[in-house]
Amino acid sequence: MNELNPHLDFRQTLAYSQFQNFILYNTTANNTETMSTEQNPAPDNKPQETEKPAGFTDLTGPAAFKAQTKKSAQENATESEIEDALANIGNLSDAPQNAEAIAKLEQSLAETKDQLIRTIADMENLRKRSMREREDAMKYAISGFARDLLDVSDTFRRALDSIPEDLKVDDRITPLVSGIEAMERALLACFEKNGIRKIEPIEEAFDPNFHEVMFEAPVPGKPSGTIIQIIEPGYLLHDRLLRPARVGISKADQSSGQHEIDTQA
């Protein structure tokens, strides 16, 4: 081996030294491999592959290491996908349980839907009933007051009926009678304005929903149950009865074979 040239600078000297070491290393490695081959000849004359550390390939450098790392990540991802597929295949054995759970959920959904429909129907009925009750309250709020005013109307009528017919033509009584009649008409007009209607069912058939029988009397030529006299008129508030009309009706003649009407209905 030649000696180092003293005339070379430091960097050239270092490079020259490294080159000599590289030649020496290769020469030693070749001699060692030759001796090993002579002592243990390979039967198939193939070159023996040396074991490489994990993460290294025939190529060296950062690019090769990144490629090897990417390949390992892909292999790991493939293994993870295989494990997920095997897990899903294992879940297929739970298909009967899943079907039972789905059936229970569908049944629960149907029950909830039925309850919701019933609740909506109940709320709609409640809304309609509340509206009807409110309308009835507005229509019949004056029932008590109107019922009390009926006595005033009856008093006017009794006052007029109590005056004899010969006195009504008297000039001294005529203004009084006219005044009482005017007050009665004004009261009845007020009744009509607020939905109060007078019932005077003379010569009509008896109706237990609107009439109250005070007496019965046989009247020739009158059908049984015909109203022959009004003792006290009745009143209606819209379609609700405030007071039934108190009347007298004709009674069936026993000799004529007519049936007696039921006045207690």
HUCOR-V207617 format. One record per backbone hydrogen bond with DSSP energy under -1.0 kcal/mol. NH is the residue of the N-H (numbers start at 1). CO is the residue of the C=O. E is the energy in kcal/mol with one decimal. If there is no record, write none. Layout:
NH;CO;E
NH;CO;E
//
This chain:
8;5;-1.2
13;9;-2.2
14;10;-2.4
15;11;-2.3
16;12;-2.4
17;13;-2.1
18;14;-2.2
19;15;-2.2
20;16;-1.9
21;17;-2.1
22;18;-2.1
23;19;-2.2
24;20;-2.2
25;21;-2.3
26;22;-2.4
27;23;-2.1
28;24;-2.1
29;25;-2.4
30;26;-2.2
31;27;-2.1
32;28;-2.2
33;29;-2.1
34;30;-2.2
35;31;-2.1
36;32;-1.9
37;33;-2.0
38;34;-2.0
39;35;-1.8
40;36;-2.3
56;53;-1.8
65;61;-1.8
66;62;-2.4
67;63;-2.1
68;64;-2.3
69;65;-2.2
70;66;-2.4
71;67;-2.1
72;68;-2.1
73;69;-2.1
74;70;-2.3
75;71;-2.2
76;72;-2.4
77;73;-2.5
78;74;-2.4
79;75;-2.2
80;76;-2.3
81;77;-2.4
82;78;-2.1
83;79;-2.3
84;80;-2.3
85;81;-2.4
86;82;-2.5
87;83;-2.2
88;84;-2.4
89;85;-2.3
90;86;-2.1
91;87;-1.6
93;90;-1.1
94;91;-1.7
95;92;-1.5
98;94;-2.4
99;95;-2.6
100;96;-2.2
101;97;-2.5
102;98;-2.6
103;99;-2.4
104;100;-2.2
105;101;-2.3
106;102;-2.6
107;103;-2.3
108;104;-2.7
109;105;-2.5
110;106;-2.4
111;107;-2.5
112;108;-2.5
113;109;-2.5
114;110;-2.5
115;111;-2.6
116;112;-2.3
117;113;-2.5
118;114;-2.5
119;115;-2.5
120;116;-2.5
121;117;-2.4
122;118;-2.8
123;119;-2.6
124;120;-2.2
125;121;-2.7
126;122;-2.7
127;123;-2.4
128;124;-2.5
129;125;-2.9
130;126;-2.7
131;127;-2.4
132;128;-2.6
133;129;-2.8
134;130;-2.3
135;131;-2.5
136;132;-2.7
137;133;-2.5
138;134;-2.1
139;135;-2.5
140;136;-3.1
143;140;-1.5
146;142;-3.3
147;143;-2.5
148;144;-1.7
149;145;-1.6
153;149;-1.9
154;150;-2.5
155;151;-2.1
156;152;-2.1
157;153;-2.0
158;154;-2.7
159;155;-2.5
160;156;-2.0
161;157;-2.6
162;158;-1.6
168;164;-1.2
170;167;-1.4
174;170;-2.4
177;173;-2.6
178;174;-2.7
179;175;-2.1
180;176;-2.4
181;177;-2.5
182;178;-2.3
183;179;-2.3
184;180;-2.2
185;181;-2.4
186;182;-2.4
187;183;-2.2
188;184;-2.5
189;185;-2.4
190;186;-2.1
191;187;-2.1
192;188;-2.5
193;189;-2.1
194;190;-1.3
195;192;-1.3
196;191;-3.6
197;236;-3.0
199;234;-3.7
202;200;-1.5
203;227;-1.9
204;201;-1.3
206;225;-2.0
210;207;-1.7
211;207;-2.4
212;245;-3.2
214;247;-3.4
217;249;-2.0
222;219;-1.8
225;250;-2.1
226;223;-1.4
227;204;-2.8
228;248;-2.7
229;248;-1.6
231;246;-2.4
232;246;-1.9
234;199;-1.8
235;243;-2.1
236;197;-2.6
237;240;-3.5
238;195;-3.3
240;237;-2.4
242;235;-2.3
243;235;-1.8
245;210;-2.4
246;232;-2.2
247;212;-2.8
248;229;-2.6
249;215;-2.0
250;226;-2.5
251;217;-2.5
//
